[in-house]
Every structure is written in C-alpha cells, then in structure tokens.
Amino acid sequence: MSAAAPASRRDRVVLGAGLVIGVAVLLARLAPRLTDPALFAEDGTVFSIQAWVSGAPTLWRPYAGYLHLVPRLVALAASPLPFHALPAVYTWTATVLTALAFLPVLSPRIAAVLPSPAARATAYVALCLTPHLAEAGGVVASLIFVLGTTQVLLALLAPPSGPRARLVHVGEVLVLLACVLSGPLVAFLWPLVVRRWWVHRARGDLVLVGVALAGAVVQVLVLLASPRQVRGHTPVVVPDVLLRRLGAEWVLDQAVVVRDAHSLPLLVAAGLVLLGVLVVAVLRLGLLGLWLGLTALLTPAAAVVAYGPVYALPEAGDRHLVLPGCLLLLLLVAALLPPPDRVRATRGRRRRWATPALAAVLLLAGAPGLVAHFALSPRPVVPTGARLDAFERCLEQRARTCRISYSPRGFVLVVRPPTSS
C-alpha cells in the first residue's frame, strides 16, 4: 500500500473547517442539555452508582446482556467527583466522545469511500447532523450505539503507512477494543473488519480481525449467560420499524410521523427513500455499498428481537437507530461527492451525474427531518442543585436510604445503606 500524499494547506483548511463546523453543530444541537445537564436513565441507576459503590470491578460487570466498557470507564473516572457534578460531567463527556467517535471519517485513508477532503469534511458534518440523537445525545450509556459508527469507519480505513504507522495501528487496536467491549453491535460488524484485511492483506489488520472476532464471541457469550430474555419477535415487525422509524423520521418531524403513522403515502415515501439510498450506494460503491446499506437496514432488527412491536413507536427511543442513520448519511455523501476521475470516466453527461443527482435529491428529501430533529429537547426532569446536594449528603452518611428523581420521567435513583454481614 503506497503512502498517501501529504495533505496540502488547502486540504488541511477544508478538513479543519469540517471539524469545526461539525463540532459546532453538535454543540448547538445539544445546547439545551449542556446548559441544563441531567443524568439520564442508566447513567444514574446503573453506571454512576455502581462505580461509586463497587469501583473498578464494575468494568467487567455485564448489564442488559452485554459489556459496557466505555460507559463504565467514564463512570469509574467520574466516581471520585461530588455527585452534583456528575450530570454536567456525563453530558459533556458523552458529547466530546461523540465528536471523537466520528473523527476517522476525516482520515485520508478512507479515500476509497470518500475520496476528497471536501467529501470527508462534509461527511463529518453530516454525521453530527444524524437525526436519531433525541435519546442518545449527551448520554454516556448510549455511547455504545455511537461507537458502532466508529467500528464501521475503522473497518473502512486503509492500513496506516509511513513512519508513524505502528503507533497509529496500536491506537486503532485500542479504540476497536474499547468499541467491541461496549455493546452488541460488533456481532453485526465484525465481517467488515475481516473485509479490511481481505482487501489490503496487511499483516497488522489480522490483529484487528482478532479483536473484532474475540469481542463478538465475548458479547454473545455474555448475552447467553445473562438472565435477559431474547423474545424472538416475528420479523414482520422489522419492515414496520424501518419504514416508520428509520425512513419516515428521516424525511419528517417525529410528531408528524406519530400523527400519520399508518398513512400509506408516508410509508411509501419512506420506503422510496430507503430504496434510493441503497441504489446510490450500489452505484457508487458496488458490493461495499450494498453491504453498508443492508447493514443500516438490518441492525434495527436487533431492537425488534429485544423489544418487539413496541419499537415501532417513537416512545421506545432511537438509540438503536444511531448507526443506521449515520450509515445512510455516509452513503449519501459518498454518492454525492464521487472521485473526479470516476465522473470524467463515466460515459455520457446524463449518466455521469445521475448518481450524485439522485443522492442530492435524497438529501433534500431528508432536509425537513434533519431540520426538525436538529434541536434536541432538554431533559424533562432536572434535579435542582439543592436537591443534588441533599442527595450527596445522604450518600455520605451511608446510614439512610437515599432517593432522587431524574430523567426520563419516572426514573428514581435509590441507594440503600450497606447491610452488615
């Protein structure tokens, strides 16, 4: 594999602008949660309190049927802090890690998919705009779904070359290790890592393959050994989830989708959008485009297996749609901005611009949904500073049962005094 040409000053400016704009977009979307932070769901009832009570042994403690290494590392690192600082620390940490999770898309080693600096910069901004962050945005527990995108991006990179190749490779291995030990998505994504080795035949990529395969085996074994029940709901529900949650929420505000959930024109439009993305992905990337497109369409099936028909309802949350939504945007940007030599080599002016034009139409179709989902709502339950301080004093006493309500509505963190043996 030949070394990539050094980036020009113009290229660095374009990539830097994409990074700055993407981070600014993410901060703007999460502003209501960053300015008025609150713990959310398992961030409170599972990770923070278990790290506070049990410390480092919680790193390998399964939850909901799989390991959550990254959320537990965050919780462990934050455990010495006063409790009233945790909402801000968790929200900001999740936001920063989300911005970092998308960084591989800026690498020139992803040129086979995104050939130009402009394409890579656009893709980074697009990932920061992914509409399915209403539940996962700013939540440490939901980083396991954001990191699914990181796994895909790492699998799409060419092997590193040059004087720092070994250092870069070690970094990739560590990042992939953290990703595969954080949630179940590696069970779907490990073949992409195998593909990277198969395409480039780099010896170092065998280590990545080993990490991905080991992670998939570990997560499956943990699931099988856990008390969590896998319901195995009928696959008929999967198209409903794809049309109503992934496709319809791509083109419209969630409130409109809820109101017109069974509207035939809405479902047809959603289906056409998803089919269109699959078509442009194949036209631009061939079998790889088909693979990534089907991955986007099939990974929500895991949520259906776990939750059943209820996952077709927006109330079920959108954390399982983060990776599919990111993949759709990635494929559309790749089709919109193909390599210049590919455009010139295509015969016929109409055919030359057909794929980028269709990708542009699909992006425009998704514009209303992107706008509607841009601003993420604040948390419905935000404990006051006084309430947080009172809860912290209660924890320090270790002699009383301590309670505090937080988001989502109805969640209560309860800590009971340790029992004497």
C-alpha positions as CSV (number, residue, x, y, z in Angstrom):
1,M,0.0,0.0,0.0
2,S,1.6,3.3,-1.0
3,A,1.7,6.1,1.4
4,A,-0.9,8.8,1.0
5,A,0.3,12.0,-0.5
6,P,0.9,14.7,2.1
7,A,-2.1,16.9,2.7
8,S,-1.8,20.4,1.1
9,R,-2.6,23.5,3.1
10,R,-5.9,23.8,1.3
11,D,-6.8,20.2,2.2
12,R,-6.0,20.9,5.9
13,V,-8.1,24.0,5.8
14,V,-11.1,22.1,4.3
15,L,-10.8,19.3,6.9
16,G,-10.3,21.7,9.7
17,A,-13.4,23.6,8.6
18,G,-15.4,20.4,8.5
19,L,-14.2,19.5,12.0
20,V,-15.0,22.9,13.4
21,I,-18.4,23.1,11.8
22,G,-19.3,19.6,12.8
23,V,-18.4,20.2,16.5
24,A,-20.3,23.5,16.4
25,V,-23.3,21.7,15.0
26,L,-23.1,19.0,17.7
27,L,-22.8,21.6,20.5
28,A,-25.7,23.7,19.1
29,R,-27.9,20.6,18.9
30,L,-27.1,19.6,22.5
31,A,-27.1,23.1,23.9
32,P,-30.3,22.6,26.0
33,R,-28.8,19.6,27.6
34,L,-25.3,21.0,28.1
35,T,-26.6,24.2,29.7
36,D,-29.0,22.4,32.0
37,P,-27.5,18.9,32.4
38,A,-29.1,15.9,34.0
39,L,-28.3,12.3,34.3
40,F,-30.4,10.1,32.0
41,A,-31.7,6.5,32.6
42,E,-28.8,4.0,33.2
43,D,-26.3,6.8,33.6
44,G,-27.8,7.2,37.1
45,T,-29.4,3.9,38.1
46,V,-26.6,1.7,36.8
47,F,-23.2,3.2,35.9
48,S,-22.7,6.1,38.2
49,I,-24.0,4.4,41.4
50,Q,-22.3,1.1,40.7
51,A,-19.0,2.8,40.1
52,W,-19.4,4.8,43.3
53,V,-20.3,1.7,45.4
54,S,-18.0,-1.0,43.8
55,G,-15.3,0.8,41.9
56,A,-13.1,-0.9,39.3
57,P,-14.7,-4.4,39.5
58,T,-17.7,-2.9,37.7
59,L,-15.7,-2.5,34.5
60,W,-16.4,-6.1,33.6
61,R,-19.9,-6.3,35.1
62,P,-22.5,-7.1,32.4
63,Y,-25.6,-5.0,32.1
64,A,-28.7,-5.9,30.0
65,G,-26.9,-8.9,28.5
66,Y,-23.5,-7.4,27.4
67,L,-20.4,-5.5,28.5
68,H,-20.4,-1.7,28.5
69,L,-16.7,-0.9,28.8
70,V,-16.7,2.7,27.7
71,P,-19.7,3.9,29.8
72,R,-18.2,2.1,32.8
73,L,-14.8,3.7,32.3
74,V,-16.4,7.1,32.2
75,A,-18.4,6.3,35.4
76,L,-15.3,5.0,37.1
77,A,-13.2,8.1,36.2
78,A,-16.0,10.3,37.5
79,S,-16.7,8.4,40.7
80,P,-14.4,10.5,42.9
81,L,-16.3,13.7,41.9
82,P,-19.1,15.1,44.0
83,F,-22.5,13.8,42.9
84,H,-23.8,17.3,42.0
85,A,-21.0,17.5,39.3
86,L,-22.0,14.2,37.6
87,P,-24.8,15.5,35.4
88,A,-22.5,18.0,33.7
89,V,-19.6,15.7,33.6
90,Y,-21.6,12.9,32.0
91,T,-23.3,15.1,29.5
92,W,-20.2,16.9,28.3
93,T,-18.1,13.7,28.3
94,A,-20.7,11.9,26.1
95,T,-20.8,14.9,23.7
96,V,-17.0,15.1,23.4
97,L,-16.8,11.3,22.8
98,T,-19.5,11.5,20.2
99,A,-17.4,14.2,18.3
100,L,-14.3,12.0,18.6
101,A,-16.2,8.9,17.5
102,F,-16.8,10.4,14.1
103,L,-13.1,11.5,13.6
104,P,-12.0,8.6,11.5
105,V,-14.1,9.9,8.6
106,L,-11.7,12.7,8.2
107,S,-8.7,10.4,7.6
108,P,-7.3,10.3,4.0
109,R,-7.2,6.5,4.5
110,I,-10.9,6.4,3.9
111,A,-10.4,7.7,0.3
112,A,-11.9,4.6,-1.2
113,V,-15.2,5.7,0.1
114,L,-14.7,9.5,0.5
115,P,-12.0,10.4,-2.0
116,S,-11.6,14.2,-1.4
117,P,-11.1,16.4,1.6
118,A,-14.4,18.1,0.8
119,A,-16.2,14.8,0.9
120,R,-14.6,13.8,4.2
121,A,-15.4,17.2,5.8
122,T,-18.9,17.0,4.5
123,A,-19.3,13.5,5.9
124,Y,-18.1,14.6,9.3
125,V,-20.7,17.4,9.4
126,A,-23.4,15.0,8.2
127,L,-22.7,12.5,10.9
128,C,-23.0,15.3,13.5
129,L,-26.4,16.1,12.0
130,T,-27.7,12.5,12.2
131,P,-31.4,12.8,13.2
132,H,-31.5,9.9,15.6
133,L,-29.9,11.5,18.7
134,A,-33.1,12.5,20.5
135,E,-32.5,9.8,23.1
136,A,-28.8,9.1,22.8
137,G,-27.4,12.7,22.6
138,G,-25.4,13.5,25.6
139,V,-25.9,10.1,27.3
140,V,-22.9,8.1,28.4
141,A,-24.9,4.8,28.4
142,S,-25.9,5.3,24.7
143,L,-22.3,5.7,23.6
144,I,-22.3,2.0,22.8
145,F,-24.5,2.8,19.8
146,V,-22.5,5.9,18.7
147,L,-19.4,3.7,18.8
148,G,-20.9,1.4,16.2
149,T,-20.2,4.1,13.7
150,T,-16.6,4.2,14.8
151,Q,-16.3,0.5,14.2
152,V,-17.6,0.9,10.7
153,L,-15.3,3.8,10.0
154,L,-12.2,1.9,11.3
155,A,-13.1,-1.0,9.0
156,L,-13.3,1.3,6.0
157,L,-9.8,2.7,6.6
158,A,-6.8,1.5,4.6
159,P,-3.9,0.3,6.7
160,P,-1.6,3.0,8.0
161,S,1.7,3.6,6.3
162,G,4.7,5.9,6.9
163,P,7.0,6.4,9.9
164,R,4.1,6.5,12.5
165,A,2.3,3.5,11.1
166,R,3.0,1.3,14.1
167,L,1.8,4.0,16.6
168,V,-1.4,4.6,14.5
169,H,-2.0,0.8,14.3
170,V,-1.7,0.5,18.1
171,G,-4.2,3.3,18.5
172,E,-6.6,1.6,16.1
173,V,-6.4,-1.6,18.1
174,L,-7.1,0.1,21.4
175,V,-10.0,2.1,20.0
176,L,-11.5,-1.0,18.4
177,L,-11.0,-3.0,21.6
178,A,-12.9,-0.3,23.6
179,C,-15.7,-0.3,20.9
180,V,-16.2,-4.1,20.7
181,L,-16.4,-4.4,24.5
182,S,-19.0,-1.7,24.6
183,G,-22.4,-3.1,23.4
184,P,-23.6,-5.8,21.0
185,L,-23.0,-4.1,17.6
186,V,-19.7,-5.9,17.0
187,A,-21.8,-9.1,16.4
188,F,-23.1,-7.4,13.2
189,L,-20.0,-5.5,12.3
190,W,-17.0,-7.9,12.6
191,P,-17.3,-9.1,9.0
192,L,-16.4,-5.5,7.9
193,V,-13.1,-5.8,9.8
194,V,-12.4,-9.1,8.1
195,R,-13.1,-7.4,4.7
196,R,-10.5,-4.7,5.5
197,W,-7.9,-7.4,6.0
198,W,-9.1,-9.3,2.9
199,V,-8.9,-6.2,0.6
200,H,-5.5,-4.9,1.8
201,R,-3.9,-8.1,3.1
202,A,-1.9,-6.1,5.7
203,R,-0.5,-8.3,8.4
204,G,-1.3,-5.8,11.1
205,D,-5.0,-6.0,10.2
206,L,-5.1,-9.6,11.4
207,V,-4.8,-8.1,14.9
208,L,-7.9,-6.0,14.3
209,V,-9.7,-9.1,13.0
210,G,-8.8,-11.0,16.1
211,V,-10.0,-8.2,18.3
212,A,-13.3,-7.9,16.4
213,L,-13.9,-11.7,16.5
214,A,-13.0,-12.0,20.1
215,G,-15.3,-9.1,21.0
216,A,-18.2,-10.6,19.1
217,V,-17.7,-14.0,20.8
218,V,-17.4,-12.4,24.3
219,Q,-20.5,-10.3,23.8
220,V,-22.5,-13.3,22.5
221,L,-21.4,-15.5,25.4
222,V,-22.2,-12.8,27.9
223,L,-25.7,-12.4,26.4
224,L,-26.3,-16.2,26.5
225,A,-25.1,-16.3,30.2
226,S,-27.3,-13.4,31.2
227,P,-30.8,-13.6,32.6
228,R,-32.0,-11.3,29.8
229,Q,-34.7,-12.9,27.7
230,V,-34.5,-12.6,23.9
231,R,-38.1,-12.6,22.8
232,G,-37.5,-13.5,19.2
233,H,-40.4,-11.5,17.8
234,T,-41.7,-12.0,14.3
235,P,-39.6,-10.5,11.5
236,V,-42.8,-8.9,10.1
237,V,-42.2,-6.1,12.6
238,V,-38.8,-5.2,11.1
239,P,-40.2,-3.5,7.9
240,D,-42.6,-1.5,10.1
241,V,-39.6,-0.3,12.2
242,L,-37.6,0.6,9.1
243,L,-40.4,2.5,7.4
244,R,-41.9,4.3,10.4
245,R,-38.7,4.9,12.5
246,L,-35.8,5.0,10.1
247,G,-37.3,6.1,6.8
248,A,-40.2,8.3,7.9
249,E,-38.3,10.1,10.7
250,W,-35.6,10.8,8.0
251,V,-38.0,13.0,6.0
252,L,-40.4,14.4,8.6
253,D,-40.7,15.6,12.1
254,Q,-41.3,12.8,14.6
255,A,-44.6,14.4,15.7
256,V,-45.9,14.2,12.1
257,V,-44.8,10.6,11.9
258,V,-46.7,9.8,15.1
259,R,-49.8,11.5,13.8
260,D,-49.7,9.9,10.4
261,A,-48.0,6.6,11.4
262,H,-50.3,4.5,9.2
263,S,-50.5,6.9,6.3
264,L,-49.9,5.0,3.1
265,P,-48.2,7.9,1.2
266,L,-45.9,8.4,4.2
267,L,-44.9,4.8,4.3
268,V,-44.4,4.7,0.5
269,A,-42.2,7.8,0.7
270,A,-40.2,6.3,3.5
271,G,-39.7,3.1,1.5
272,L,-38.6,5.0,-1.6
273,V,-36.1,7.0,0.4
274,L,-34.5,3.8,1.8
275,L,-34.5,2.1,-1.5
276,G,-33.0,5.2,-3.1
277,V,-30.1,5.2,-0.6
278,L,-29.5,1.5,-1.4
279,V,-29.4,2.2,-5.1
280,V,-27.0,5.2,-5.0
281,A,-24.8,3.2,-2.5
282,V,-24.5,0.3,-5.0
283,L,-24.0,2.7,-8.0
284,R,-21.2,4.5,-6.1
285,L,-19.5,1.7,-4.1
286,G,-20.7,-1.5,-5.7
287,L,-20.8,-4.5,-3.3
288,L,-19.4,-2.5,-0.4
289,G,-22.3,0.0,-0.9
290,L,-24.8,-2.9,-0.8
291,W,-23.1,-4.3,2.3
292,L,-23.2,-1.0,4.2
293,G,-26.8,-0.3,3.0
294,L,-28.0,-3.7,4.2
295,T,-26.2,-3.2,7.5
296,A,-28.1,0.0,8.0
297,L,-31.4,-1.8,7.3
298,L,-30.7,-5.0,9.3
299,T,-29.2,-3.7,12.5
300,P,-32.5,-2.4,13.8
301,A,-33.7,-6.0,13.7
302,A,-31.8,-6.5,17.0
303,A,-34.0,-3.9,18.7
304,V,-37.1,-5.7,17.3
305,V,-35.8,-9.0,18.8
306,A,-35.2,-7.3,22.1
307,Y,-38.3,-5.1,22.4
308,G,-40.9,-6.4,19.9
309,P,-43.5,-4.3,18.1
310,V,-43.2,-1.6,20.7
311,Y,-40.0,-0.4,19.0
312,A,-42.1,0.8,16.0
313,L,-43.3,3.6,18.4
314,P,-41.2,6.7,18.9
315,E,-41.7,6.4,22.7
316,A,-39.3,3.4,22.5
317,G,-36.4,5.8,21.9
318,D,-34.0,6.0,18.9
319,R,-30.6,4.7,20.3
320,H,-30.8,1.6,18.1
321,L,-31.2,3.9,15.0
322,V,-28.0,5.9,15.5
323,L,-25.8,3.6,13.5
324,P,-28.3,3.1,10.7
325,G,-28.9,6.8,10.4
326,C,-25.2,7.5,10.3
327,L,-24.7,4.9,7.6
328,L,-27.4,6.4,5.4
329,L,-25.8,9.8,5.6
330,L,-22.3,8.4,5.0
331,L,-23.5,6.6,1.8
332,L,-25.4,9.7,0.5
333,V,-22.3,11.9,1.0
334,A,-20.1,9.3,-0.8
335,A,-22.6,9.2,-3.7
336,L,-22.9,13.0,-3.8
337,L,-19.1,13.6,-4.0
338,P,-17.6,10.8,-6.1
339,P,-13.9,10.9,-7.2
340,P,-13.4,13.4,-10.1
341,D,-11.7,10.8,-12.2
342,R,-14.7,8.5,-11.9
343,V,-17.0,11.3,-13.0
344,R,-14.8,12.0,-16.0
345,A,-14.5,8.4,-16.9
346,T,-18.3,7.8,-17.0
347,R,-19.6,7.8,-20.5
348,G,-22.4,10.3,-21.3
349,R,-23.2,13.5,-19.5
350,R,-26.5,12.3,-18.1
351,R,-25.1,9.1,-16.7
352,R,-22.1,10.9,-15.4
353,W,-24.2,13.0,-13.0
354,A,-27.0,10.5,-12.3
355,T,-25.7,9.1,-9.0
356,P,-24.7,12.5,-7.5
357,A,-28.0,14.0,-8.6
358,L,-30.1,11.2,-7.1
359,A,-28.0,11.5,-3.9
360,A,-28.7,15.2,-3.8
361,V,-32.5,14.6,-4.2
362,L,-32.4,12.1,-1.3
363,L,-30.5,14.6,0.9
364,L,-33.1,17.3,0.0
365,A,-35.8,14.8,0.9
366,G,-34.2,14.3,4.2
367,A,-33.8,18.1,4.9
368,P,-37.1,18.5,6.7
369,G,-36.3,15.7,9.0
370,L,-32.8,16.9,9.7
371,V,-34.1,20.4,10.5
372,A,-36.9,19.0,12.6
373,H,-34.5,16.9,14.6
374,F,-31.7,19.4,14.8
375,A,-32.5,20.9,18.2
376,L,-32.6,18.2,20.9
377,S,-35.1,18.8,23.7
378,P,-34.0,19.4,27.2
379,R,-34.4,16.7,29.8
380,P,-37.9,16.6,31.4
381,V,-36.6,16.1,34.9
382,V,-33.6,18.1,36.1
383,P,-32.9,18.0,39.8
384,T,-32.0,21.3,41.4
385,G,-28.6,22.0,42.8
386,A,-30.1,21.9,46.3
387,R,-31.7,18.5,45.7
388,L,-28.4,17.1,44.3
389,D,-26.5,18.5,47.3
390,A,-29.1,16.9,49.7
391,F,-28.7,13.6,47.9
392,E,-24.9,13.8,48.1
393,R,-25.1,14.4,51.9
394,C,-27.4,11.5,52.2
395,L,-24.9,9.3,50.4
396,E,-22.0,10.4,52.6
397,Q,-23.9,9.4,55.7
398,R,-24.2,5.8,54.4
399,A,-26.9,5.2,57.0
400,R,-30.1,6.1,55.2
401,T,-31.9,5.2,52.1
402,C,-31.3,8.0,49.6
403,R,-33.6,8.8,46.7
404,I,-33.6,11.3,43.8
405,S,-35.8,11.6,40.7
406,Y,-34.3,12.3,37.3
407,S,-34.8,11.8,33.6
408,P,-36.6,10.2,31.9
409,R,-39.7,10.9,33.9
410,G,-40.4,8.2,36.4
411,F,-36.7,7.2,37.0
412,V,-35.7,7.2,40.6
413,L,-32.2,6.5,41.9
414,V,-32.4,4.6,45.2
415,V,-29.3,3.9,47.3
416,R,-29.8,1.8,50.4
417,P,-27.3,1.6,53.3
418,P,-24.9,-1.4,53.2
419,T,-26.0,-4.4,55.2
420,S,-23.7,-5.8,57.8
421,S,-22.5,-9.3,57.1
